[in-house]
Amino acid sequence: MWIRLLMVLAGGVTALFLSRDSANFEVAAGMISMLVVVAGLVVLAFARRRSADK
């Protein structure tokens, strides 16, 4: 379920830069979805680190 939401978000962001009928749209959407996951994990890691420092 959360994968679909992630791909919808990535598809929307990718559509800003590429046309949907482009040959590599799915590849770009996959790359952007991975960037979203990594960014989320980085935010969680830093939030957890800050809470441990207090």
Number of C-alpha atoms within 10 A of each C-alpha: 5 7 9 9 11 18 19 14 16 21 20 13 15 22 16 9 10 15 11 14 9 10 10 12 17 16 11 19 22 17 14 19 22 15 13 16 13 12 12 11 12 12 12 12 11 11 11 11 11 10 8 8 6 5
